[in-house]
Amino acid sequence: MKFLKIFLLHFEGLFEHRFRSFIWFLIPVINMLPMILFWTLATKTNQNISWSMRSLNSYYLILIIAISMLTSHIEEDVGDIDIKQGELTRYLMRPFSYYWIKFFEEIPYRVLQGFYGITLFLVFSTIFRDYFQINLSTGIIFFGLISSIFAFLISFTFKMIVGYTAFWMTDNRAVAETVYILTIIFAGQVIPLDLFPNQFREIVGLLPFASMIYYPVIIFLGKATFSVMLKIISIQIFWLIFFLILERFTWRKGIKEFTALGQ
């Protein structure tokens, strides 16, 4: 009940910045448009591409929702505001876990941007349905939702750890930007990981970045068999447990370096 109040409080405050949140949502939308144009030309000139243009259109449309709803950006608040500016002090005085307070602070932003993404999905898939290939079944929706929950938890926990690097670094932006670049490449934001070379694809698929975005997308796209979906969930559970343990370890070590004045 207390965390619900935290959520509602931040949800109310979110609407003061709803236009800025909408601009943030437009960034992945604009980034996806050149990719659709690229694959439109690529599929016309190269018939060996295993994905159809309708599948690629659907992939990038669902990818927009995944980026908006599942990708956490909490590392900026944790590192730049709470640790460097000393705002962490006010959280330490509260009888709640810092991790869960930040979790429920982040949720309203994901809900609002997810709403934008789903709205865009419904509009495009209705008006331009001949250009998309989306067949949702009960099983796909079920496993897709489970995978999406794990994806957000992995993304949030991982970004919390990235934010914690500010305990030891005066400027941790290099770490955050490196993570951002790796996520773009290895979470399928440039091209679907299925189109990577076979051996490289197997390695990339085991990295945590695919579990944050790519896997829920291909499940909702209907490109994962039952056995593949079980494998995906297993990989996500592994990374979630790993990052939860690492987050606790990093927090306990990092809080010893913190002073009320910040850095």
C-alpha beads as a LAMMPS data file, in Angstrom:
LAMMPS data file: protein, C-alpha beads

263 atoms
262 bonds

1 atom types
1 bond types

-500.0 500.0 xlo xhi
-500.0 500.0 ylo yhi
-500.0 500.0 zlo zhi

Masses

1 110.0

Atoms # bond

1 1 1 0.000 0.000 0.000
2 1 1 2.870 2.378 0.776
3 1 1 4.530 1.640 -2.544
4 1 1 1.179 2.227 -4.271
5 1 1 1.111 5.718 -2.781
6 1 1 4.651 6.310 -4.061
7 1 1 3.551 5.179 -7.510
8 1 1 0.443 7.387 -7.549
9 1 1 2.404 10.380 -6.291
10 1 1 4.930 10.106 -9.098
11 1 1 2.203 9.320 -11.612
12 1 1 0.555 12.641 -10.774
13 1 1 3.870 14.456 -11.101
14 1 1 4.504 12.792 -14.451
15 1 1 1.740 14.792 -16.131
16 1 1 3.603 17.998 -15.378
17 1 1 6.213 16.731 -17.863
18 1 1 3.933 14.808 -20.237
19 1 1 5.072 16.760 -23.303
20 1 1 8.727 16.030 -22.530
21 1 1 7.833 12.359 -22.054
22 1 1 6.119 12.388 -25.456
23 1 1 9.260 13.840 -27.068
24 1 1 11.286 11.026 -25.482
25 1 1 8.845 8.567 -27.023
26 1 1 9.278 10.120 -30.472
27 1 1 13.038 9.487 -30.420
28 1 1 12.803 5.689 -31.030
29 1 1 9.962 6.283 -33.505
30 1 1 12.117 8.606 -35.595
31 1 1 15.097 6.247 -35.281
32 1 1 13.062 3.327 -36.631
33 1 1 11.874 5.101 -39.805
34 1 1 15.289 5.048 -41.565
35 1 1 15.613 1.350 -40.710
36 1 1 12.281 0.569 -42.380
37 1 1 13.376 2.538 -45.451
38 1 1 16.686 0.668 -45.492
39 1 1 15.047 -2.771 -45.359
40 1 1 12.481 -1.756 -47.986
41 1 1 15.330 -1.174 -50.424
42 1 1 17.338 -4.171 -49.169
43 1 1 14.509 -6.684 -49.666
44 1 1 13.940 -5.411 -53.212
45 1 1 17.580 -5.838 -54.227
46 1 1 18.406 -8.988 -52.229
47 1 1 16.000 -11.907 -52.282
48 1 1 18.113 -13.986 -49.850
49 1 1 16.909 -12.110 -46.744
50 1 1 14.982 -14.607 -44.613
51 1 1 12.518 -12.044 -43.254
52 1 1 9.738 -10.578 -45.386
53 1 1 9.165 -6.834 -45.508
54 1 1 5.889 -7.253 -43.612
55 1 1 7.727 -9.099 -40.841
56 1 1 10.389 -6.371 -40.675
57 1 1 7.750 -3.633 -40.520
58 1 1 6.011 -5.489 -37.713
59 1 1 9.326 -6.029 -35.936
60 1 1 10.181 -2.341 -35.811
61 1 1 6.641 -1.393 -34.829
62 1 1 6.682 -3.772 -31.860
63 1 1 10.260 -2.702 -31.125
64 1 1 9.060 0.883 -30.602
65 1 1 6.683 -0.326 -27.890
66 1 1 9.396 -2.454 -26.283
67 1 1 11.907 0.414 -26.175
68 1 1 9.303 2.799 -24.753
69 1 1 7.845 0.462 -22.169
70 1 1 10.678 -1.860 -21.157
71 1 1 13.832 0.270 -21.303
72 1 1 14.638 1.914 -17.978
73 1 1 16.582 5.193 -17.801
74 1 1 16.882 5.294 -14.031
75 1 1 20.706 5.406 -14.126
76 1 1 20.616 9.176 -14.755
77 1 1 18.578 9.872 -11.611
78 1 1 20.650 7.484 -9.502
79 1 1 24.074 8.641 -10.661
80 1 1 23.694 12.307 -11.553
81 1 1 21.104 13.438 -8.994
82 1 1 20.979 11.081 -6.029
83 1 1 24.687 10.269 -5.691
84 1 1 26.543 13.215 -7.228
85 1 1 24.226 15.902 -5.834
86 1 1 23.736 14.174 -2.496
87 1 1 19.975 13.667 -2.890
88 1 1 20.435 10.061 -1.800
89 1 1 20.352 11.256 1.807
90 1 1 16.602 11.804 1.775
91 1 1 16.051 8.249 0.570
92 1 1 18.235 6.791 3.299
93 1 1 16.001 8.399 5.912
94 1 1 12.963 6.499 4.655
95 1 1 11.960 3.051 5.943
96 1 1 11.943 1.581 2.430
97 1 1 14.466 -0.081 0.177
98 1 1 16.091 2.449 -2.158
99 1 1 15.805 -0.085 -4.991
100 1 1 12.029 -0.378 -4.669
101 1 1 11.480 3.348 -4.206
102 1 1 13.269 4.016 -7.495
103 1 1 11.391 1.123 -9.076
104 1 1 8.007 2.685 -8.367
105 1 1 9.322 6.085 -9.420
106 1 1 10.226 4.618 -12.815
107 1 1 6.982 2.719 -13.449
108 1 1 4.786 5.786 -14.284
109 1 1 7.166 6.815 -17.080
110 1 1 7.075 3.329 -18.586
111 1 1 3.257 3.243 -18.328
112 1 1 2.815 6.575 -20.116
113 1 1 5.340 5.874 -22.857
114 1 1 3.960 2.366 -23.220
115 1 1 0.537 3.936 -23.752
116 1 1 1.970 6.076 -26.537
117 1 1 3.559 2.998 -28.104
118 1 1 0.432 0.853 -27.960
119 1 1 -1.627 3.707 -29.415
120 1 1 0.828 4.025 -32.313
121 1 1 0.719 0.252 -32.792
122 1 1 -3.091 0.172 -32.981
123 1 1 -3.230 3.105 -35.402
124 1 1 -0.580 1.753 -37.793
125 1 1 -1.705 -1.887 -37.650
126 1 1 -5.277 -0.792 -38.418
127 1 1 -4.720 1.826 -41.117
128 1 1 -1.742 0.116 -42.787
129 1 1 -2.580 -3.492 -41.931
130 1 1 -1.495 -4.725 -45.374
131 1 1 2.078 -3.711 -44.520
132 1 1 2.241 -5.625 -41.237
133 1 1 2.080 -9.294 -40.264
134 1 1 1.001 -9.737 -36.653
135 1 1 -0.871 -12.845 -35.506
136 1 1 -1.364 -12.888 -31.754
137 1 1 -2.543 -16.054 -30.043
138 1 1 -3.264 -16.708 -26.369
139 1 1 0.055 -18.526 -25.939
140 1 1 2.038 -15.754 -27.614
141 1 1 0.398 -13.094 -25.460
142 1 1 0.962 -15.128 -22.284
143 1 1 4.646 -15.819 -22.875
144 1 1 5.146 -12.358 -24.346
145 1 1 3.839 -10.688 -21.197
146 1 1 5.982 -12.886 -18.936
147 1 1 9.044 -12.161 -21.046
148 1 1 8.223 -8.433 -21.000
149 1 1 8.023 -8.378 -17.208
150 1 1 11.392 -10.092 -16.925
151 1 1 12.811 -7.754 -19.577
152 1 1 11.850 -4.642 -17.638
153 1 1 13.121 -6.036 -14.347
154 1 1 16.453 -6.909 -15.967
155 1 1 16.721 -3.490 -17.613
156 1 1 15.829 -1.639 -14.417
157 1 1 18.184 -3.623 -12.186
158 1 1 21.026 -3.352 -14.691
159 1 1 20.556 0.414 -15.018
160 1 1 20.529 0.764 -11.232
161 1 1 23.958 -0.890 -11.180
162 1 1 25.140 1.480 -13.914
163 1 1 23.953 4.393 -11.767
164 1 1 25.816 3.008 -8.750
165 1 1 29.125 3.425 -10.603
166 1 1 28.854 7.097 -9.598
167 1 1 29.833 6.004 -6.081
168 1 1 33.376 5.506 -7.368
169 1 1 33.516 7.712 -10.477
170 1 1 33.331 11.496 -10.563
171 1 1 31.856 11.277 -14.059
172 1 1 30.177 7.988 -14.948
173 1 1 28.621 9.213 -18.178
174 1 1 31.147 7.208 -20.207
175 1 1 29.810 4.018 -18.611
176 1 1 26.193 5.000 -19.251
177 1 1 26.884 5.946 -22.870
178 1 1 28.818 2.726 -23.485
179 1 1 25.877 0.723 -22.148
180 1 1 23.544 2.741 -24.386
181 1 1 25.596 1.918 -27.489
182 1 1 25.881 -1.767 -26.611
183 1 1 22.126 -1.932 -26.059
184 1 1 21.423 -0.409 -29.466
185 1 1 23.642 -2.972 -31.190
186 1 1 23.048 -6.142 -29.189
187 1 1 19.361 -5.706 -28.286
188 1 1 18.279 -5.714 -31.914
189 1 1 17.577 -2.005 -32.287
190 1 1 19.577 -1.794 -35.522
191 1 1 18.743 -5.139 -37.151
192 1 1 17.011 -8.269 -35.818
193 1 1 19.518 -10.580 -34.166
194 1 1 18.230 -13.444 -36.327
195 1 1 19.943 -11.774 -39.289
196 1 1 23.361 -11.861 -37.600
197 1 1 25.853 -14.574 -38.696
198 1 1 25.031 -17.885 -37.016
199 1 1 27.917 -18.184 -34.528
200 1 1 27.824 -14.499 -33.638
201 1 1 24.055 -14.679 -33.178
202 1 1 24.395 -17.474 -30.619
203 1 1 26.853 -15.426 -28.560
204 1 1 24.803 -12.223 -28.755
205 1 1 21.669 -14.124 -27.781
206 1 1 23.247 -15.101 -24.472
207 1 1 24.134 -11.510 -23.550
208 1 1 21.758 -9.631 -21.225
209 1 1 20.917 -6.966 -23.839
210 1 1 18.770 -9.349 -25.895
211 1 1 16.801 -10.225 -22.758
212 1 1 15.938 -6.561 -22.181
213 1 1 14.267 -5.839 -25.527
214 1 1 14.763 -8.326 -28.346
215 1 1 13.270 -11.480 -26.857
216 1 1 9.832 -10.043 -25.975
217 1 1 9.660 -8.554 -29.479
218 1 1 10.246 -11.829 -31.342
219 1 1 7.782 -13.624 -29.059
220 1 1 5.025 -11.121 -29.853
221 1 1 6.057 -11.295 -33.493
222 1 1 5.345 -15.047 -33.430
223 1 1 8.882 -16.056 -34.432
224 1 1 9.584 -18.159 -31.331
225 1 1 8.453 -21.763 -30.968
226 1 1 7.331 -23.138 -27.613
227 1 1 10.768 -24.583 -26.867
228 1 1 12.449 -21.314 -27.872
229 1 1 10.107 -19.347 -25.608
230 1 1 11.010 -21.599 -22.677
231 1 1 14.702 -21.070 -23.459
232 1 1 14.155 -17.312 -23.582
233 1 1 12.418 -17.272 -20.200
234 1 1 15.230 -19.389 -18.724
235 1 1 17.902 -16.993 -19.995
236 1 1 15.969 -14.023 -18.628
237 1 1 15.574 -15.645 -15.208
238 1 1 19.322 -16.270 -15.084
239 1 1 20.176 -12.635 -15.881
240 1 1 17.580 -11.278 -13.478
241 1 1 18.939 -13.336 -10.576
242 1 1 22.512 -12.415 -11.535
243 1 1 21.783 -8.678 -11.627
244 1 1 19.731 -8.744 -8.421
245 1 1 22.683 -10.304 -6.590
246 1 1 25.122 -7.864 -8.226
247 1 1 22.862 -4.916 -7.369
248 1 1 22.803 -5.833 -3.678
249 1 1 26.576 -6.317 -3.642
250 1 1 27.261 -3.047 -5.461
251 1 1 24.853 -1.095 -3.243
252 1 1 26.423 -2.360 -0.023
253 1 1 29.923 -1.552 -1.258
254 1 1 28.963 1.768 -2.812
255 1 1 26.976 3.199 0.107
256 1 1 30.147 3.076 2.198
257 1 1 31.704 5.557 -0.251
258 1 1 28.799 7.982 -0.102
259 1 1 28.789 11.250 1.843
260 1 1 25.857 13.597 2.399
261 1 1 27.582 16.212 0.266
262 1 1 27.732 13.872 -2.720
263 1 1 30.572 14.354 -5.162

Bonds

1 1 1 2
2 1 2 3
3 1 3 4
4 1 4 5
5 1 5 6
6 1 6 7
7 1 7 8
8 1 8 9
9 1 9 10
10 1 10 11
11 1 11 12
12 1 12 13
13 1 13 14
14 1 14 15
15 1 15 16
16 1 16 17
17 1 17 18
18 1 18 19
19 1 19 20
20 1 20 21
21 1 21 22
22 1 22 23
23 1 23 24
24 1 24 25
25 1 25 26
26 1 26 27
27 1 27 28
28 1 28 29
29 1 29 30
30 1 30 31
31 1 31 32
32 1 32 33
33 1 33 34
34 1 34 35
35 1 35 36
36 1 36 37
37 1 37 38
38 1 38 39
39 1 39 40
40 1 40 41
41 1 41 42
42 1 42 43
43 1 43 44
44 1 44 45
45 1 45 46
46 1 46 47
47 1 47 48
48 1 48 49
49 1 49 50
50 1 50 51
51 1 51 52
52 1 52 53
53 1 53 54
54 1 54 55
55 1 55 56
56 1 56 57
57 1 57 58
58 1 58 59
59 1 59 60
60 1 60 61
61 1 61 62
62 1 62 63
63 1 63 64
64 1 64 65
65 1 65 66
66 1 66 67
67 1 67 68
68 1 68 69
69 1 69 70
70 1 70 71
71 1 71 72
72 1 72 73
73 1 73 74
74 1 74 75
75 1 75 76
76 1 76 77
77 1 77 78
78 1 78 79
79 1 79 80
80 1 80 81
81 1 81 82
82 1 82 83
83 1 83 84
84 1 84 85
85 1 85 86
86 1 86 87
87 1 87 88
88 1 88 89
89 1 89 90
90 1 90 91
91 1 91 92
92 1 92 93
93 1 93 94
94 1 94 95
95 1 95 96
96 1 96 97
97 1 97 98
98 1 98 99
99 1 99 100
100 1 100 101
101 1 101 102
102 1 102 103
103 1 103 104
104 1 104 105
105 1 105 106
106 1 106 107
107 1 107 108
108 1 108 109
109 1 109 110
110 1 110 111
111 1 111 112
112 1 112 113
113 1 113 114
114 1 114 115
115 1 115 116
116 1 116 117
117 1 117 118
118 1 118 119
119 1 119 120
120 1 120 121
121 1 121 122
122 1 122 123
123 1 123 124
124 1 124 125
125 1 125 126
126 1 126 127
127 1 127 128
128 1 128 129
129 1 129 130
130 1 130 131
131 1 131 132
132 1 132 133
133 1 133 134
134 1 134 135
135 1 135 136
136 1 136 137
137 1 137 138
138 1 138 139
139 1 139 140
140 1 140 141
141 1 141 142
142 1 142 143
143 1 143 144
144 1 144 145
145 1 145 146
146 1 146 147
147 1 147 148
148 1 148 149
149 1 149 150
150 1 150 151
151 1 151 152
152 1 152 153
153 1 153 154
154 1 154 155
155 1 155 156
156 1 156 157
157 1 157 158
158 1 158 159
159 1 159 160
160 1 160 161
161 1 161 162
162 1 162 163
163 1 163 164
164 1 164 165
165 1 165 166
166 1 166 167
167 1 167 168
168 1 168 169
169 1 169 170
170 1 170 171
171 1 171 172
172 1 172 173
173 1 173 174
174 1 174 175
175 1 175 176
176 1 176 177
177 1 177 178
178 1 178 179
179 1 179 180
180 1 180 181
181 1 181 182
182 1 182 183
183 1 183 184
184 1 184 185
185 1 185 186
186 1 186 187
187 1 187 188
188 1 188 189
189 1 189 190
190 1 190 191
191 1 191 192
192 1 192 193
193 1 193 194
194 1 194 195
195 1 195 196
196 1 196 197
197 1 197 198
198 1 198 199
199 1 199 200
200 1 200 201
201 1 201 202
202 1 202 203
203 1 203 204
204 1 204 205
205 1 205 206
206 1 206 207
207 1 207 208
208 1 208 209
209 1 209 210
210 1 210 211
211 1 211 212
212 1 212 213
213 1 213 214
214 1 214 215
215 1 215 216
216 1 216 217
217 1 217 218
218 1 218 219
219 1 219 220
220 1 220 221
221 1 221 222
222 1 222 223
223 1 223 224
224 1 224 225
225 1 225 226
226 1 226 227
227 1 227 228
228 1 228 229
229 1 229 230
230 1 230 231
231 1 231 232
232 1 232 233
233 1 233 234
234 1 234 235
235 1 235 236
236 1 236 237
237 1 237 238
238 1 238 239
239 1 239 240
240 1 240 241
241 1 241 242
242 1 242 243
243 1 243 244
244 1 244 245
245 1 245 246
246 1 246 247
247 1 247 248
248 1 248 249
249 1 249 250
250 1 250 251
251 1 251 252
252 1 252 253
253 1 253 254
254 1 254 255
255 1 255 256
256 1 256 257
257 1 257 258
258 1 258 259
259 1 259 260
260 1 260 261
261 1 261 262
262 1 262 263
